[in-house]
């Protein structure tokens, strides 16, 4: 994959990446699978960092004694207490009964910081299925991180999920920051899906930042964030859907805001697919945002697909501008930015394809610039 664009300093960057995804199954009839995803990268003009990345690389064996699944290597671990990318081992236990358990531990991977053997992560989860049809699922999880042998994170998670068949689902997630002795995350949700043509969902979200205990930010007071969201999805016809979403954002230091999003999407059922959506964020203190985004593509034949799209955002900001003396000018200022792009895909064969796109990007803060990429895909 090759890209070209101008960096913030006006230098032309030409990064080139080689991505590789490898899935090997049942290696030598051992029931061991190996999964790999990474990239090699460099910038031909040496203006931006295009570092190599190893996203995951692990061996996996499932169904050991019909109870255990084991992963060894670099892989992602996720539960309600937290998530981490680690170099280590994770073991999941399930005997097809109502209860499950998992343990994991290894080195904590950090892409943008130095990697040290004393940066360790460990944790686990226990869960169960309850009621007559196992409709209720409950889980208790824990994760702890160490940096240079000092404990930086201790998080406890609780999750619940209830499925009422064809009528509705109810779910919740709770995270407790043990080192700060405070709730750091709460999600309560309800999804109603009895009708084929429409579904409704409401959610409440509470979030408070979690900083490492060794970070300078951990000693400062931080504000929590809350929101209430409602969404309605409606089926317009075969492969065509519409949605509407309303979110009430609640802040402590600034006034609250309301966000309205609406859109329509046509998934591919023949040759055409596309989407169109708009958003309006209304804020009492002059932080309004209005935007629209559209995308469309058409399959010309079995070889070529063409497409394109555009997005426009208008952000209103309340700024205080100093004139170089003791006085200042305060007012609302609008910043408009837009992006227009076109792309084409050539299907070279059953295993390969070539993709190319070009974008024109412009805003009130910087002059127009162009971003392009060419990507060759090969499946083997």
Residue pairs with C-beta under 8 A, 6 or more apart in sequence:
1 16
1 17
1 18
1 19
1 373
1 374
1 375
1 376
2 14
2 15
2 16
2 17
2 373
2 374
2 375
3 13
3 14
3 15
3 16
3 17
3 371
3 372
3 373
4 12
4 13
4 14
4 370
4 371
4 372
4 373
5 12
5 13
5 369
5 370
5 371
5 372
6 12
6 13
6 369
6 370
7 13
7 47
7 48
8 366
9 47
11 45
11 47
12 45
12 47
13 43
13 45
13 47
13 48
14 43
14 44
14 45
15 41
15 42
15 43
15 44
15 48
15 50
16 41
16 42
16 43
16 44
16 50
17 39
17 40
17 41
17 50
18 39
18 40
18 41
19 37
19 38
19 39
20 36
20 37
20 38
20 39
21 36
21 37
22 34
22 35
22 36
22 37
23 33
23 34
23 35
23 36
24 33
24 34
24 35
25 33
26 32
26 33
27 33
27 34
30 61
31 61
31 62
31 63
32 59
32 60
32 61
33 59
33 60
33 61
33 62
34 57
34 58
34 59
34 60
35 56
35 57
35 58
35 60
36 56
36 57
37 55
37 56
37 57
38 52
38 53
38 54
38 55
38 56
38 57
39 52
39 53
39 55
40 52
41 50
41 51
41 52
41 53
42 50
43 49
43 50
53 111
54 74
55 74
55 85
56 73
56 74
56 75
56 76
56 85
57 73
57 74
58 71
58 72
58 73
58 74
58 75
59 71
59 72
59 73
60 69
60 70
60 71
60 72
61 69
61 70
62 69
63 69
64 70
66 95
66 96
67 93
67 94
67 95
68 91
68 92
68 93
69 91
69 92
69 94
70 89
70 90
70 91
70 92
71 89
71 90
72 88
72 89
73 87
74 85
74 86
74 87
74 109
75 85
75 86
75 90
76 83
76 84
76 85
77 83
77 84
77 85
77 86
77 90
77 104
77 121
77 123
79 102
79 123
79 125
79 139
79 141
79 143
79 157
79 159
80 139
80 141
80 157
80 158
80 159
80 173
80 174
80 175
81 123
81 125
81 141
81 142
81 143
81 155
81 156
81 157
81 175
82 123
82 143
82 153
82 155
82 157
82 175
84 108
84 109
84 121
84 143
84 145
85 108
85 109
86 104
86 105
86 106
86 107
86 108
86 109
86 121
87 106
87 107
87 109
88 104
88 105
88 106
88 107
88 121
89 104
89 105
89 106
90 102
90 103
90 104
90 105
91 102
91 103
91 104
92 100
92 101
92 102
93 100
93 101
93 102
94 100
98 128
98 129
98 130
98 134
99 126
99 127
99 128
99 129
100 125
100 126
100 127
100 128
101 124
101 125
101 126
101 127
102 124
102 125
103 123
103 124
104 121
104 122
104 123
104 124
105 120
105 121
105 122
105 123
106 120
106 121
106 122
107 115
107 117
107 119
107 120
107 121
108 119
108 120
108 121
108 145
108 146
108 147
109 115
110 119
116 147
116 148
118 146
118 147
118 148
118 149
119 145
119 146
119 147
119 148
120 145
120 146
120 149
121 143
121 144
121 145
121 146
122 143
122 144
123 141
123 142
123 143
123 144
124 141
124 142
125 139
125 140
125 141
125 142
125 157
126 139
126 140
126 141
127 137
127 138
127 139
127 140
128 137
128 138
128 139
129 136
129 137
130 136
130 137
130 138
135 162
135 163
135 164
135 165
136 160
136 161
136 162
137 159
137 160
137 161
137 162
138 158
138 159
138 160
139 157
139 158
139 159
139 160
140 156
140 157
140 158
141 156
141 157
141 158
141 159
142 154
142 155
142 156
142 157
143 153
143 154
143 155
143 157
144 151
144 153
144 154
144 155
145 151
145 152
145 153
145 212
146 152
147 212
147 214
148 214
150 213
150 214
151 179
151 213
152 212
152 213
152 214
152 215
153 179
153 210
153 212
153 213
154 177
154 178
154 179
155 175
155 176
155 177
155 178
155 184
155 210
156 175
156 176
156 178
157 173
157 174
157 175
157 176
158 172
158 173
158 174
158 176
159 171
159 172
159 173
159 174
160 170
160 171
160 172
161 169
161 170
161 171
162 169
162 170
162 171
163 169
164 170
166 193
166 194
167 192
167 193
167 194
168 190
168 191
168 192
168 193
168 194
169 189
169 190
169 191
169 193
170 189
170 190
170 191
171 187
171 188
171 189
171 190
171 191
172 186
172 187
172 188
172 189
173 185
173 186
173 187
174 183
174 185
174 186
174 187
175 183
175 184
175 185
175 186
176 182
176 183
176 184
177 183
177 184
177 208
177 210
179 213
180 210
180 218
182 208
183 206
183 208
184 207
184 208
184 209
184 210
185 206
185 207
185 208
186 204
186 205
186 206
186 207
187 203
187 204
187 205
187 206
188 203
188 204
189 201
189 202
189 203
189 204
190 201
190 202
190 203
191 199
191 200
191 201
192 199
192 200
192 201
193 199
196 235
197 234
197 235
198 232
198 233
198 234
198 235
199 232
199 233
200 230
200 231
200 232
200 233
201 229
201 230
201 231
201 232
201 233
202 228
202 229
202 230
202 231
203 227
203 228
203 229
203 230
204 226
204 227
204 228
204 229
205 225
205 226
205 227
205 228
205 229
206 224
206 225
206 226
207 224
207 225
207 226
208 222
208 223
208 224
208 225
209 217
209 222
211 217
211 218
211 222
212 218
223 251
223 252
223 253
224 252
225 249
225 250
225 251
226 249
226 250
227 247
227 248
227 249
227 250
228 247
228 248
228 250
229 245
229 246
229 247
229 248
230 245
230 246
231 243
231 244
231 245
231 246
232 243
232 244
232 245
233 241
233 242
233 243
234 241
234 242
234 243
235 241
236 242
236 264
238 269
239 266
239 267
239 268
239 269
239 273
240 264
240 265
240 266
240 267
241 264
241 265
241 267
242 262
242 263
242 264
242 265
243 261
243 262
243 263
243 264
243 265
244 260
244 261
244 262
245 259
245 260
245 261
245 262
246 258
246 259
246 260
246 261
247 258
247 259
247 261
248 256
248 257
248 258
248 259
249 256
249 257
249 258
249 259
250 256
251 257
254 283
254 285
254 287
255 283
255 284
255 285
256 284
257 281
257 282
257 283
257 284
257 287
258 281
258 282
259 279
259 280
259 281
259 282
260 279
260 280
260 281
260 282
261 277
261 278
261 279
261 280
262 277
262 278
263 275
263 276
263 277
263 278
264 275
264 276
264 277
265 274
265 275
266 272
266 273
266 274
266 275
267 273
268 299
271 298
271 299
271 300
272 296
272 297
272 298
272 299
273 296
273 297
274 294
274 295
274 296
274 297
275 293
275 294
275 295
275 296
276 292
276 293
276 294
276 295
277 292
277 293
277 294
278 290
278 291
278 292
278 293
279 289
279 290
279 291
279 292
280 288
280 289
280 290
280 291
281 287
281 288
281 289
281 290
282 288
283 289
285 318
286 316
286 317
286 318
286 332
287 315
287 316
287 317
287 318
288 315
288 316
289 313
289 314
289 315
289 316
290 313
290 314
291 311
291 312
291 313
291 314
292 311
292 312
293 309
293 310
293 311
293 312
294 309
294 310
294 311
295 307
295 308
295 309
296 307
296 308
296 309
297 305
297 306
297 307
297 308
297 343
298 305
298 306
298 307
299 305
300 306
302 347
303 346
303 347
304 344
304 345
304 346
304 347
305 344
305 345
305 347
306 342
306 343
306 344
306 345
307 342
307 343
307 344
307 345
308 340
308 341
308 342
308 343
309 340
309 341
310 338
310 339
310 340
310 341
311 338
311 339
312 336
312 337
312 338
313 336
313 337
313 338
314 334
314 335
314 336
315 334
315 335
315 336
315 337
316 332
316 333
316 334
316 335
317 332
317 333
317 334
317 335
318 330
318 331
318 332
318 333
319 330
319 331
319 332
319 333
320 328
320 329
320 330
321 328
321 329
321 330
321 331
322 328
322 329
323 329
334 364
335 363
335 364
335 365
336 363
336 364
337 361
337 362
337 363
337 364
337 365
338 361
338 362
338 363
339 359
339 360
339 361
340 359
340 360
341 357
341 358
341 359
341 360
342 357
342 358
343 355
343 356
343 357
343 358
344 355
344 356
344 357
345 353
345 354
345 355
346 353
346 354
346 355
347 353
348 354
351 378
351 379
351 380
352 376
352 377
352 378
352 379
353 376
353 377
354 374
354 375
354 376
354 377
355 373
355 374
355 375
355 376
355 377
356 372
356 373
356 374
356 375
357 372
357 373
358 370
358 371
358 372
359 370
359 371
359 372
360 368
360 369
360 370
361 368
361 369
361 370
361 371
362 368
362 369
